[in-house]
Amino acid sequence: MSRNAAPLGDRSSGGHQTAAPAAGASAAQGRPVGRATSRGVVLGAAVVLMAGIGAPADAATGEPVVSGATVNSGHDVIVGVTHDVVFPVRVSGSDDSGLSFVDVDLKGPHGGFYTTDAFCETATACTTVFTVNAHPAPGSDDPVDLANANAGTWSVDALADANDGASVFAPGVGSFSLKRAAQLTVNASPEPVTKGARITVTGKLVRANWDTYRYAGYAGQSVKLQFRPKDSSTYTTVVSVKTSSTGTLFTPVKAVKDGYWRWYFPGTTTTGPAKATGDYVDVRP
């Protein structure tokens, strides 16, 4: 963050005011000059004090406040190896004069860093837009943006400016997960199959490799085999199977009724979830 919060403007210091003696007052008139002058000082000071309280131009305004930051509408940011991923970061806050501008920094594991800024759309909300990717730049083999080590939990820093020129820096005002995309395949065979016979369900779990810009097998992960009857819209987990060293899946199951079989992976702290498109098996009497 290249900018620092601007200091508050200096406040004018209060001073004592002295009232002048009343015109024509003298000891010859038998009036105690000292006493009359003292009363004038008190009354004059009271008038000045009341005038100060009622003057809005002299009233000190509060500092701007950043109350939070929401990334990608509260969802994980999941990145593959082909397309740019665009997502918003909405910073919320307040100030007597209204918020005007915001700088946002995203900081992740192993030096991951993005920054951008934007004018605020309302007095209490400012939305910036980030674009991240993990694919080579056109016509180049050089790395772009992300590496595998950057996957995980990221934090959000925000520097907000108010319309009156005041600023506030809010480190760690939000967080989110930036994950590698995963994909699953499934195949159930043979089909059609006789009721009660066994079928074999295979598949493979792969995830984006941000270092090589390809998908590679994800080893040692627990993946759920799920089944949905032909006349239902709900999948039910039948068994959990761990992927091999190359990410492959294999398990035999009994065919009981017509329906769809799929693999489902819930994801990890560094990798997004994935589910295969259901493979229909016709079960005959």
Summary of the structure (lengths in Angstrom):
residues: 285
radius of gyration: 34.6
end to end distance: 69.2
largest distance: 130.9
contacts: 810
relative contact order: 0.14
helix: 13%
strand: 46%
